[in-house]
Amino acid sequence: MASFDETLTRMLARVSTARDKRQGSIIYDTLAPVAAELAQQSIVATIFQEQVSILSAVGINLENLAANHGITRNQATRAIRIGEMADTDGNPIDLTIGSRFSVPALSGGQIFVLTERFEVTGRCLLECETAGTVGNTYLGPVLPLFTINNLGSAAITGTYTPGEDTETDEELRKRIIERINNRAFGGNVSDYKQFTTAIPGVGAAKIFPIWDGGGTVMVSIIDAEYNPATSEFINVVQTAIDPIPNSGEGLGIAPIGHRVIVVTPDKLSINITASVNLQTGYTIGQLQSLIEDALLEYILEVRKQWSDSDGLSIFVARITSAIISLPGINNVTNVLINGSPTDLNIQQSPLSQHLPVLESVVIN
C-alpha cells in the first residue's frame, strides 16, 4: 500500500529537474490531488484484497466466503435449563406452560419461561429469554414474576441444552478451514465431527471410531463453554445422533449400521499454588481475583485444544507467565499444579478422558 507522500514523491521524480516542483508550484499543486486519489485507491485495493481471503476477511465478507462452502454463521441460542417445582407442602407440582421466573439480580437477573413439562411431576424445562451462554451457569432458586397459587419453591437444577453465543469471526474461520481441509463423507470422522458440533449447545467433539469393534463409534462432547456436558444434554445429543432404543438403525444423524455412544470427559480439578513477590503498595487481597481470572483464561485456552489433540498439557511456565504479567507482581516462585512442581500432561483415550477445570488458586 503506497502512502500519499510516497506516491507524490515518485510522481514528482518523473518531472524534469528544470521545472519548479516545490510545494505551491503549478507542478506540485497539479500532481498532489492525483497522488491523494491514487493513495486512496491503494488503500481500497488493500482492503479488498484482505476481505476476499478466508484468512483475513471479517464480518459479512467472511460470511459470504463461508456461504461458498455451504456454511452459515451460528447465531446465539437460548439455554434450556431443568426446573423443579414444589407446592407449599414441599410436594412436586406441575405449573402452567408459559409461567415466567427470574434469577436473583445478583446472579444476573435472567428471565426463564416454562416451555415443557416432564412426565415426572414437578420437573420441567425452562428457556432463558436472553440468548447466549449467559443463561447456562445459574443453579438455585428462581422467583415467579407473577403470583402462582400454592407454589412453595421453584429452582433451576440442571442444564438440558446449553445456550451458545453468536459465533465469532475466528470460530467461523476455523470451521471454514476445517471444511476445506477435511472432507466429510459417509460417516467418516470429519462427518461425525461436523454434524455433532452443529447440534446447538455442543462446543466441541472428539470422535473415537471402532472403539469397541466394527461399527462402533464413541462421540465425546463438551458444552458451549468448553466444560463437561451434563447427563441431560448427553441424552439430547445421543437421541439426535443415534437413539439408544434403536441403535444402529439409522434413526438419528448417524449412518445405518453405526452404533454410537455419546459421552463427555470427566472433570479434572486443577489446584494451583504459587508464591509471589509483590511491589510496594500491593496486597494479596487486591490481586487474588486478577490472578484467578488470568488462570481461568489460561485453563480455558487449554480446554479449547481438547478436540484436536490426543493430550493436553498445563505448563508451569505458562502459569508463571500469566501471573507475573499482572500489575503489582515482581516475581513468581514455587508454582505447584495439584501439588506437583512439574507440568501436568493429560492423555486422552476412549476409556480415559479428562478435561481440566480450575478448582482453586492459593497464593502465598
C-alpha positions as CSV (number, residue, x, y, z in Angstrom):
1,M,0.0,0.0,0.0
2,A,1.5,3.3,-1.1
3,S,1.0,6.4,1.0
4,F,0.3,9.8,-0.3
5,D,3.8,11.0,0.3
6,E,5.4,8.0,-1.4
7,T,3.1,8.4,-4.4
8,L,3.7,12.1,-4.7
9,T,7.4,11.7,-4.4
10,R,7.5,9.2,-7.2
11,M,5.3,11.4,-9.4
12,L,7.5,14.4,-8.8
13,A,10.6,12.4,-9.6
14,R,9.3,11.8,-13.1
15,V,9.2,15.6,-13.7
16,S,12.3,17.3,-15.1
17,T,14.5,19.0,-12.5
18,A,14.4,22.1,-14.7
19,R,10.8,22.6,-13.5
20,D,9.8,24.2,-10.2
21,K,8.5,21.3,-8.1
22,R,8.4,23.0,-4.7
23,Q,5.2,22.9,-2.7
24,G,2.9,25.6,-4.1
25,S,4.2,25.4,-7.5
26,I,2.0,24.6,-10.5
27,I,3.5,21.2,-10.9
28,Y,3.2,20.3,-7.3
29,D,-0.4,21.6,-7.0
30,T,-1.4,19.6,-10.1
31,L,0.1,16.3,-9.0
32,A,-0.9,16.4,-5.3
33,P,-4.7,15.8,-5.8
34,V,-3.9,12.9,-8.2
35,A,-1.4,11.4,-5.7
36,A,-4.1,11.7,-3.0
37,E,-6.6,9.8,-5.1
38,L,-4.1,7.1,-6.1
39,A,-3.2,6.6,-2.4
40,Q,-6.9,6.3,-1.5
41,Q,-7.4,3.7,-4.2
42,S,-4.3,1.8,-2.9
43,I,-6.0,1.6,0.5
44,V,-9.2,0.4,-1.1
45,A,-7.3,-2.2,-3.1
46,T,-5.5,-3.5,0.1
47,I,-8.8,-3.7,2.0
48,F,-10.5,-5.5,-0.9
49,Q,-7.6,-8.0,-1.1
50,E,-7.9,-8.7,2.7
51,Q,-11.7,-9.1,2.5
52,V,-11.7,-11.7,-0.3
53,S,-9.4,-14.1,1.6
54,I,-10.7,-16.5,4.2
55,L,-7.6,-15.9,6.3
56,S,-8.3,-12.2,6.8
57,A,-11.9,-11.4,5.9
58,V,-14.2,-10.3,8.7
59,G,-17.9,-9.8,9.3
60,I,-20.3,-10.0,6.4
61,N,-17.4,-10.6,4.0
62,L,-16.4,-13.7,5.9
63,E,-20.0,-14.9,6.0
64,N,-20.1,-14.5,2.2
65,L,-17.0,-16.6,1.8
66,A,-18.4,-19.2,4.2
67,A,-21.6,-19.4,2.1
68,N,-19.5,-20.6,-0.8
69,H,-18.7,-23.7,1.2
70,G,-22.3,-24.2,2.5
71,I,-21.6,-22.8,5.9
72,T,-23.5,-20.1,7.8
73,R,-22.6,-18.3,11.0
74,N,-24.0,-19.9,14.1
75,Q,-26.4,-17.5,15.8
76,A,-26.8,-17.2,19.5
77,T,-29.2,-19.8,21.0
78,R,-31.1,-19.8,24.3
79,A,-30.2,-22.0,27.2
80,I,-32.8,-24.6,28.2
81,R,-32.5,-25.5,31.8
82,I,-34.1,-28.1,34.0
83,G,-36.5,-26.8,36.7
84,E,-38.1,-28.4,39.7
85,M,-41.3,-27.0,41.3
86,A,-42.9,-27.8,44.6
87,D,-46.0,-26.7,46.4
88,T,-46.2,-25.1,49.8
89,D,-46.1,-28.5,51.5
90,G,-42.9,-29.5,49.6
91,N,-44.6,-31.8,47.2
92,P,-43.8,-31.7,43.4
93,I,-46.3,-29.6,41.4
94,D,-46.9,-29.1,37.7
95,L,-47.2,-25.4,36.6
96,T,-48.7,-23.8,33.6
97,I,-46.6,-23.7,30.4
98,G,-45.7,-20.0,29.9
99,S,-45.0,-19.3,33.6
100,R,-42.0,-17.0,33.9
101,F,-39.3,-16.9,36.5
102,S,-36.4,-14.6,37.4
103,V,-32.9,-15.4,38.5
104,P,-31.9,-13.3,41.5
105,A,-30.5,-9.9,40.4
106,L,-27.1,-10.5,42.0
107,S,-26.8,-13.7,39.8
108,G,-27.7,-11.9,36.6
109,G,-31.4,-11.4,36.7
110,Q,-32.1,-13.5,33.6
111,I,-35.8,-14.4,32.8
112,F,-36.8,-18.0,32.2
113,V,-40.1,-19.2,30.8
114,L,-41.6,-22.7,31.3
115,T,-41.8,-24.4,27.9
116,E,-42.4,-28.1,28.6
117,R,-43.3,-30.4,31.5
118,F,-41.6,-33.8,32.1
119,E,-43.6,-36.9,32.8
120,V,-42.3,-36.8,36.3
121,T,-44.4,-34.3,38.3
122,G,-42.6,-31.1,39.2
123,R,-39.8,-31.4,36.6
124,C,-39.9,-29.0,33.6
125,L,-37.9,-27.2,31.0
126,L,-37.1,-23.5,31.4
127,E,-35.9,-21.5,28.5
128,C,-33.8,-18.4,29.0
129,E,-35.3,-15.3,27.3
130,T,-31.8,-14.0,26.7
131,A,-29.8,-15.8,24.0
132,G,-26.2,-16.8,24.7
133,T,-24.1,-18.5,27.3
134,V,-25.4,-16.1,29.9
135,G,-28.2,-18.5,30.7
136,N,-26.0,-21.5,31.3
137,T,-24.5,-21.1,34.7
138,Y,-27.0,-20.3,37.4
139,L,-28.2,-23.1,39.7
140,G,-30.6,-22.4,42.6
141,P,-34.0,-20.9,43.4
142,V,-35.8,-18.7,41.0
143,L,-38.7,-16.3,41.7
144,P,-42.0,-16.2,39.8
145,L,-42.7,-12.9,38.0
146,F,-46.4,-13.2,38.9
147,T,-48.1,-14.9,41.8
148,I,-48.7,-18.6,41.4
149,N,-51.2,-20.2,43.7
150,N,-49.8,-22.9,46.0
151,L,-46.2,-22.5,44.7
152,G,-43.8,-23.1,47.5
153,S,-40.5,-23.3,45.7
154,A,-39.0,-23.2,42.2
155,A,-35.4,-23.9,41.3
156,I,-33.1,-24.5,38.4
157,T,-31.3,-27.8,39.0
158,G,-29.5,-28.6,35.7
159,T,-28.9,-27.9,32.1
160,Y,-30.9,-29.6,29.3
161,T,-29.4,-27.7,26.3
162,P,-26.7,-25.1,26.9
163,G,-27.1,-21.7,25.2
164,E,-24.4,-20.5,22.8
165,D,-23.1,-17.0,21.9
166,T,-23.1,-15.9,18.3
167,E,-20.2,-17.5,16.5
168,T,-17.1,-15.2,16.3
169,D,-15.2,-14.5,13.2
170,E,-12.3,-16.7,14.4
171,E,-14.6,-19.6,15.2
172,L,-16.3,-19.3,11.8
173,R,-13.0,-19.1,10.0
174,K,-11.8,-22.2,11.8
175,R,-15.0,-24.1,10.6
176,I,-14.4,-23.0,7.0
177,I,-10.8,-24.1,7.0
178,E,-11.8,-27.5,8.6
179,R,-14.5,-27.9,5.9
180,I,-11.9,-27.3,3.2
181,N,-9.1,-29.4,4.7
182,N,-11.2,-32.3,6.0
183,R,-13.7,-33.8,3.6
184,A,-16.8,-35.1,5.3
185,F,-18.4,-38.1,3.7
186,G,-20.5,-41.1,4.6
187,G,-19.9,-41.2,8.3
188,N,-16.1,-40.7,8.3
189,V,-14.5,-38.9,11.3
190,S,-14.9,-35.5,9.7
191,D,-18.5,-36.1,9.0
192,Y,-19.2,-37.1,12.6
193,K,-17.3,-34.1,13.9
194,Q,-19.2,-31.7,11.7
195,F,-22.7,-32.9,12.3
196,T,-22.1,-33.3,16.1
197,T,-20.7,-29.7,16.5
198,A,-23.7,-28.4,14.5
199,I,-26.0,-29.6,17.3
200,P,-26.9,-26.5,19.4
201,G,-25.0,-26.4,22.7
202,V,-22.1,-28.6,21.6
203,G,-18.9,-26.7,21.9
204,A,-16.5,-29.3,20.5
205,A,-16.4,-33.1,19.8
206,K,-13.8,-35.8,19.7
207,I,-14.5,-38.9,17.7
208,F,-13.2,-42.4,18.5
209,P,-14.1,-44.8,15.6
210,I,-14.3,-48.6,16.1
211,W,-13.5,-48.1,19.8
212,D,-15.4,-51.4,20.7
213,G,-15.2,-53.3,17.4
214,G,-16.5,-52.7,13.9
215,G,-19.4,-50.4,13.5
216,T,-19.0,-48.8,17.0
217,V,-18.3,-45.1,17.4
218,M,-17.7,-43.1,20.5
219,V,-18.6,-39.4,20.3
220,S,-17.2,-37.4,23.2
221,I,-18.6,-33.9,23.6
222,I,-18.2,-30.8,25.7
223,D,-20.6,-27.9,26.0
224,A,-20.6,-24.4,24.5
225,E,-18.4,-23.1,27.4
226,Y,-15.9,-26.0,27.0
227,N,-17.0,-27.7,30.1
228,P,-18.0,-31.4,30.5
229,A,-21.6,-31.8,29.3
230,T,-24.4,-32.7,31.7
231,S,-26.1,-36.1,31.7
232,E,-29.3,-34.5,30.4
233,F,-27.5,-32.8,27.5
234,I,-25.7,-36.0,26.7
235,N,-29.1,-37.7,26.3
236,V,-30.2,-34.9,24.0
237,V,-27.2,-35.4,21.7
238,Q,-27.4,-39.2,21.9
239,T,-31.0,-39.1,20.7
240,A,-30.1,-36.7,17.9
241,I,-27.2,-38.9,16.6
242,D,-28.3,-42.5,17.4
243,P,-31.3,-43.1,19.7
244,I,-30.4,-45.9,22.2
245,P,-33.6,-48.0,21.8
246,N,-32.9,-48.2,18.1
247,S,-29.1,-48.0,18.0
248,G,-27.7,-48.7,14.6
249,E,-30.9,-48.4,12.7
250,G,-30.1,-45.0,11.2
251,L,-33.0,-43.2,13.0
252,G,-30.6,-40.4,14.0
253,I,-27.9,-38.5,12.1
254,A,-25.5,-41.5,12.2
255,P,-25.5,-43.8,9.2
256,I,-27.3,-47.1,9.3
257,G,-25.2,-49.8,11.0
258,H,-23.2,-47.4,13.2
259,R,-23.8,-48.0,16.9
260,V,-22.9,-44.7,18.6
261,I,-22.4,-43.9,22.2
262,V,-22.2,-40.2,23.4
263,V,-20.0,-39.4,26.4
264,T,-18.3,-36.5,27.9
265,P,-14.8,-36.3,29.5
266,D,-14.5,-36.4,33.3
267,K,-13.7,-33.1,35.1
268,L,-10.1,-33.0,36.2
269,S,-9.9,-30.5,39.1
270,I,-6.8,-28.2,38.8
271,N,-5.5,-26.8,42.1
272,I,-2.7,-24.2,41.7
273,T,-0.4,-22.9,44.4
274,A,2.2,-20.2,44.0
275,S,4.3,-17.8,45.9
276,V,4.5,-14.2,44.7
277,N,6.8,-11.2,45.5
278,L,4.7,-8.0,45.4
279,Q,5.6,-4.5,44.6
280,T,5.2,-1.9,47.3
281,G,1.6,-0.8,47.9
282,Y,0.0,-4.1,46.7
283,T,-1.6,-6.9,48.8
284,I,-2.6,-10.4,48.0
285,G,-6.2,-9.5,48.6
286,Q,-6.1,-6.9,45.9
287,L,-4.6,-9.3,43.3
288,Q,-6.3,-12.6,44.2
289,S,-9.2,-12.1,41.8
290,L,-7.0,-10.9,39.0
291,I,-4.7,-13.9,39.3
292,E,-7.7,-16.3,39.4
293,D,-9.1,-14.6,36.2
294,A,-5.8,-14.9,34.4
295,L,-5.5,-18.6,35.3
296,L,-9.1,-19.3,34.4
297,E,-8.4,-17.8,31.0
298,Y,-5.3,-20.0,30.6
299,I,-7.1,-23.2,31.6
300,L,-9.9,-22.3,29.2
301,E,-7.3,-21.9,26.4
302,V,-6.1,-25.4,27.2
303,R,-9.6,-26.8,27.1
304,K,-10.2,-25.3,23.7
305,Q,-7.5,-27.5,22.3
306,W,-9.2,-30.7,23.6
307,S,-11.0,-31.8,20.4
308,D,-7.9,-31.5,18.2
309,S,-5.3,-33.1,20.5
310,D,-4.5,-36.6,21.8
311,G,-3.4,-35.0,25.0
312,L,-3.5,-31.7,26.9
313,S,-0.7,-30.1,28.9
314,I,-0.7,-27.5,31.6
315,F,2.7,-25.8,31.9
316,V,4.3,-24.3,35.0
317,A,5.9,-21.7,32.8
318,R,2.6,-20.6,31.3
319,I,1.1,-20.3,34.8
320,T,4.1,-18.3,35.9
321,S,3.8,-16.0,32.8
322,A,0.0,-15.5,33.4
323,I,0.6,-14.3,37.0
324,I,3.8,-12.3,36.5
325,S,2.3,-10.3,33.7
326,L,-0.2,-8.8,36.1
327,P,0.4,-5.3,37.7
328,G,2.0,-5.3,41.1
329,I,3.9,-8.6,40.9
330,N,7.7,-8.7,40.8
331,N,8.3,-12.4,40.8
332,V,6.5,-15.8,41.0
333,T,8.1,-18.9,42.5
334,N,7.1,-22.3,43.9
335,V,4.3,-23.0,41.4
336,L,2.6,-26.3,42.1
337,I,-0.1,-28.0,39.9
338,N,-2.1,-30.4,42.0
339,G,0.8,-30.5,44.4
340,S,3.5,-31.2,41.8
341,P,6.2,-28.7,40.6
342,T,6.2,-30.3,37.1
343,D,4.0,-29.8,34.1
344,L,0.7,-31.7,34.0
345,N,0.2,-33.9,31.0
346,I,-3.3,-35.3,30.4
347,Q,-3.5,-38.1,27.8
348,Q,-6.9,-38.9,26.1
349,S,-8.2,-42.2,25.1
350,P,-11.7,-43.7,24.7
351,L,-11.7,-45.1,28.2
352,S,-9.8,-42.3,29.9
353,Q,-10.9,-38.7,29.0
354,H,-10.3,-35.8,31.3
355,L,-11.0,-32.1,30.9
356,P,-9.1,-29.6,33.2
357,V,-11.2,-27.3,35.2
358,L,-9.7,-24.7,37.6
359,E,-10.8,-25.6,41.1
360,S,-8.7,-23.5,43.5
361,V,-5.9,-20.9,43.5
362,V,-3.8,-20.4,46.6
363,I,-1.3,-17.5,46.5
364,N,1.3,-17.1,49.2
